[in-house]
C-alpha cells in the first residue's frame, strides 16, 4: 500500500550563546547550517521531497528557501510553526540570568502547563497553534513527501499529539531529546482510516 511521508527536521545549531531562543529571530551558525543542509540533501536522495513547509523564523526559513529554490519545489511558510514565545526570557543569554530568573525557569521546566515566562506564551497557547499547523500539514494529501523545518518544542508537541500523550507532562520537554538537524519521520498510509505512524524520532543522517 502506498503512503505519504512527513519528515520533521529541527533547524541547525544557532549562532549565539546558550539561551532560550523562542521567537528571537536568530540565524543558524555556519556549522549548524552546513549540518542541516547535509542532512536535508541526504534525506532527499533517499526519499525525494515533494513539498517543503517551515517556520518563518530565519533559522528555519533560510535553509528552506534555499532548498526550495534549488529543487524548484513548493514552499509553505506557517507562522504557527514558530517555537514557543518565552517572553522576557527569550533570547537572553543564560549567563545574564539572576537567581530569581533561574528559580522561575526551574518552575517552568517542572510544571510547564501552569508556569510560563513573564509576558510569554502559555503551554496551552503553544500546543493549540502547533496542533493547528500540524493538521494543515497532515491534510495536504497531494504531497508524497513533505519536509517540515521547524523547532524542537514544535516537534515534541506534534509527537505528543500523534501518540495521544499529555503534552502538559514536563518529561516531554526534559527527557525527550530532539537534537539540532535531527529528523523525525511520520508515515500515513493512503486509505481514509489510516493513522499517522511515527517511524523514528530524532535521528541524524550519516
C-alpha positions in Angstrom: 0.0 0.0 0.0 1.3 3.5 -0.9 1.9 6.0 1.8 2.7 9.7 2.4 5.8 10.7 4.4 6.2 13.8 6.6 9.7 14.4 7.9 10.1 16.9 10.7 13.6 18.3 11.0 14.9 20.7 13.6 16.9 23.7 12.5 20.6 23.7 12.8 22.6 25.0 15.8 22.1 28.7 16.2 24.7 31.5 16.1 24.6 32.6 19.7 25.3 31.8 23.3 23.2 29.4 25.3 19.7 30.9 25.7 16.0 30.2 25.2 15.6 31.1 21.6 11.9 31.0 21.1 10.6 33.9 18.9 14.0 35.5 18.8 14.9 35.6 15.1 18.5 34.3 15.4 20.2 32.7 12.4 21.9 29.3 12.4 25.7 29.2 12.8 27.7 28.3 9.7 28.4 24.9 11.2 24.7 24.4 12.1 23.5 25.5 8.6 26.0 23.1 6.9 24.9 20.2 9.1 21.2 20.9 8.3 21.8 21.2 4.6 23.8 18.0 4.6 21.0 16.1 6.3 18.4 17.6 4.0 20.3 16.5 0.9 20.9 13.0 2.3 17.1 12.8 3.1 16.2 14.0 -0.4 18.4 11.5 -2.1 16.9 8.6 -0.1 13.3 9.7 -0.3 12.8 12.6 -2.7 11.0 15.6 -1.1 8.0 17.0 -3.0 6.9 19.9 -0.7 8.6 22.0 2.0 6.9 23.6 5.0 8.7 25.8 7.5 8.6 28.2 10.4 9.0 31.8 9.4 12.0 32.3 11.7 15.2 32.7 9.8 16.9 29.6 11.2 14.2 27.6 9.5 13.1 29.8 6.6 16.6 30.5 5.2 17.6 26.8 4.6 14.0 26.0 3.5 14.0 28.8 0.9 17.5 27.8 -0.4 16.4 24.2 -0.8 13.1 25.1 -2.4 14.8 27.3 -5.0 17.5 24.8 -5.8 14.9 22.0 -6.3 12.2 24.2 -7.8 9.5 22.9 -5.5 6.7 24.5 -3.4 7.5 26.1 -0.1 4.8 26.9 2.5 5.6 29.1 5.5 3.3 28.6 8.5 3.5 31.3 11.2 2.1 28.9 13.8 5.2 26.6 13.5 7.3 29.1 15.4 9.0 27.9 18.6 7.3 28.8 21.9 7.4 32.5 22.9 9.5 32.8 26.1 8.6 36.4 26.7 11.1 38.3 28.9 13.4 35.3 28.9 13.5 35.0 25.1 17.0 35.3 23.6 18.7 36.4 26.8 21.9 34.5 27.4 21.8 32.3 30.4 24.9 34.0 31.8 22.9 37.1 32.4 20.1 35.4 34.4 19.7 36.3 38.0 19.0 33.7 40.8 15.3 34.9 40.6 15.3 34.1 36.9 16.7 30.7 37.4 14.1 29.9 40.1 11.3 30.9 37.7 12.7 28.9 34.9 13.0 25.9 37.2 9.3 26.2 38.0 8.6 26.4 34.2 10.6 23.1 33.5 9.0 21.3 36.4 5.4 22.4 35.7 5.3 23.8 32.1 1.5 23.7 32.0 1.0 26.1 34.9 4.2 28.2 34.8 5.3 30.4 31.9 7.7 33.2 31.1 6.7 36.7 32.0 4.9 38.2 29.0 5.4 34.8 27.3 3.1 32.2 25.8 1.4 29.6 27.9 1.9 25.9 27.0 -1.8 25.7 26.1 -1.5 28.5 23.6 1.7 27.0 22.1 0.2 23.5 21.8 -3.0 24.7 20.2 -1.3 26.7 17.4 1.2 23.9 16.8 -1.5 21.3 16.5 -3.4 23.5 14.2 -0.4 23.8 11.9 0.1 20.0 12.0 -3.5 19.5 10.9 -2.8 21.7 7.9 0.3 19.7 7.0 -1.4 16.3 7.5 -4.4 17.3 5.4 -2.1 18.0 2.4 -2.8 14.7 0.7 -1.3 15.7 -2.6 2.3 15.8 -1.3 4.1 12.5 -1.4 6.9 13.6 1.0 6.7 16.8 3.0 9.8 18.2 4.6 8.9 20.4 7.7 11.8 22.5 9.0 10.8 23.7 12.5 11.8 23.7 16.2 12.4 21.2 19.0 9.4 22.3 21.0 7.2 22.1 18.0 8.3 18.6 17.2 7.7 17.5 20.8 4.1 18.8 20.7 3.4 17.0 17.4 4.8 13.7 18.8 2.6 14.0 21.9 -0.4 14.9 19.7 0.1 11.9 17.4 0.6 9.4 20.3 -2.3 10.9 22.3 0.1 11.7 25.1 -0.4 14.6 27.6 1.6 17.5 26.2 1.5 19.1 29.7 3.9 16.4 31.0 7.2 18.0 31.9 9.1 14.8 30.8 8.2 15.6 27.2 10.5 18.6 27.4 13.0 17.5 29.9 13.7 13.9 28.8 12.9 13.7 25.0 16.0 14.8 23.1 15.3 16.5 19.7 18.8 17.5 18.6 19.8 20.1 16.1 19.3 19.0 12.5 17.7 15.7 13.6 14.9 14.0 11.8 11.6 12.6 13.0 9.5 10.7 10.4 5.7 10.3 10.2 4.2 7.9 7.6 0.5 7.8 6.7 -1.0 5.0 4.5 -3.2 6.2 1.7 -6.6 5.0 2.9 -9.3 7.0 4.7 -8.9 5.4 8.2 -5.1 5.4 8.3 -3.5 6.7 11.5 -0.2 8.6 11.3 2.7 6.2 12.3 5.9 7.5 13.8 8.8 5.6 12.2 11.6 7.2 14.1 12.4 10.1 16.3 15.4 12.4 16.4 17.9 10.6 14.1 20.6 12.2 12.1 21.9 11.5 8.6 25.2 9.6 8.4 
